[in-house]
Amino acid sequence: MKENFQIHIWLGLLLCLLGMSCSDDTPAKGNEPGNGNTELEVNEWIESVMRSDYLWNNDIPAQDKLDFSADPQTFFSSMLSLKDGKTRNGKHLYYYSYMEKNKDYKARTSIDADDTYGMEFTLEEFYKLKYCSTVVYMVSRA
């Protein structure tokens, strides 16, 4: 009985491995910037990710209303919803979504692009004994 159970376990594991090996490894198109990394390609990638993943994606302006020639920071800010943050003293502050240019991200990498979760993050002390994590960067095609 015990041997029969072990055979079933091994067969189940083998079937799982075979099933995983048959999956498509091709990355989704339109979800990463191209190899040239021009501002236009970066802005197109930002728009694609925002339309699919942004909580308030219904508030993003129509594609023909966006200025794809703007620098990525300005382009990103132009897509943000007024629901994304708070208004204080007549000024709208974006608390939830922001973008920072990390000049030395290549030097900070500690992951192999072939074997990764697709992002790197750091832990920062928030208050005494409380921590938060910050995504440092995301690897394209991960």
C-alpha positions in Angstrom: 0.0 0.0 0.0 2.8 2.4 0.9 4.7 1.6 -2.3 1.5 2.2 -4.3 1.1 5.6 -2.7 4.7 6.6 -3.5 4.2 5.6 -7.1 1.2 7.9 -7.3 3.1 10.8 -5.8 6.0 10.4 -8.3 3.6 10.1 -11.2 1.8 13.2 -10.1 5.0 15.1 -9.8 6.1 13.9 -13.3 2.9 15.0 -14.8 3.1 18.4 -13.2 6.7 18.9 -14.5 5.6 17.8 -18.0 2.7 20.2 -17.9 4.9 23.1 -16.9 7.4 22.4 -19.6 4.7 22.7 -22.3 3.9 26.3 -21.4 4.7 29.2 -23.8 7.8 31.1 -22.8 7.3 34.0 -25.2 7.0 37.3 -23.4 3.8 39.3 -24.0 4.3 41.9 -26.7 3.7 45.5 -26.0 4.5 45.1 -22.3 8.2 46.2 -22.4 10.1 49.0 -24.0 12.0 48.1 -27.2 15.8 47.7 -27.3 16.3 51.3 -28.5 14.7 52.8 -25.4 13.9 56.0 -27.1 11.6 58.3 -25.2 8.8 57.4 -27.6 9.2 53.7 -26.9 9.4 54.3 -23.1 6.2 56.4 -23.2 4.5 53.7 -25.3 5.5 51.2 -22.6 4.3 53.4 -19.8 1.0 53.9 -21.5 0.6 50.1 -22.1 1.4 49.3 -18.4 -0.8 52.1 -17.1 -3.8 51.0 -19.2 -3.5 47.4 -18.0 -2.4 47.8 -14.4 -3.3 51.3 -13.1 -6.1 51.3 -10.5 -7.8 54.3 -12.1 -7.1 53.3 -15.7 -10.6 54.4 -16.8 -9.5 58.0 -16.0 -6.5 57.9 -18.4 -7.0 60.3 -21.3 -7.6 58.9 -24.8 -4.5 58.0 -26.7 -4.9 60.9 -29.2 -4.9 63.4 -26.2 -1.5 62.2 -24.9 1.8 63.9 -25.8 4.1 61.0 -26.6 7.0 63.4 -27.4 7.1 64.6 -23.7 9.8 63.3 -21.4 8.7 60.1 -19.5 8.2 61.8 -16.2 5.9 64.5 -17.7 4.1 61.9 -19.8 3.6 59.6 -16.7 2.2 62.6 -14.7 -0.2 63.5 -17.5 -1.8 60.1 -17.2 -2.5 60.1 -13.5 -6.1 60.4 -12.2 -7.2 63.1 -9.7 -8.4 60.1 -7.5 -4.7 59.2 -7.2 -3.8 61.3 -4.2 -5.2 64.1 -2.1 -5.9 67.8 -2.6 -4.5 70.1 0.1 -4.6 73.9 0.1 -5.8 73.9 -3.5 -2.8 71.8 -4.7 -3.2 68.2 -5.8 -0.6 65.9 -4.4 0.0 62.4 -5.8 0.7 60.0 -3.0 0.1 56.7 -4.5 1.7 56.8 -8.0 5.0 58.4 -8.8 8.1 57.9 -10.9 11.7 58.6 -10.0 14.7 58.4 -12.3 17.3 56.2 -10.8 20.6 57.2 -12.3 22.6 54.4 -11.0 20.3 51.4 -11.3 22.7 49.4 -13.4 25.3 49.6 -10.7 22.8 48.6 -8.0 21.6 45.5 -9.7 22.2 42.3 -7.7 20.1 40.0 -9.8 20.8 38.0 -13.0 18.3 39.1 -15.7 18.0 35.4 -16.8 17.0 34.3 -13.3 14.8 36.9 -11.6 11.4 37.8 -10.2 11.4 40.8 -12.6 12.1 43.5 -10.1 14.4 44.6 -7.3 13.2 46.2 -4.1 14.7 47.6 -0.9 13.5 47.6 2.6 13.4 50.9 4.4 12.8 51.7 8.1 9.5 53.7 8.2 9.0 54.2 11.9 10.6 52.4 14.8 10.3 48.6 14.2 8.2 49.3 11.1 9.4 48.8 7.5 8.2 49.4 4.0 9.5 48.2 0.7 10.3 50.3 -2.3 10.5 48.9 -5.8 13.9 50.1 -7.2 13.3 49.0 -10.8 11.6 46.4 -12.9 13.4 44.3 -15.5 11.8 44.3 -18.9 10.9 40.8 -20.3 11.0 39.3 -16.9 
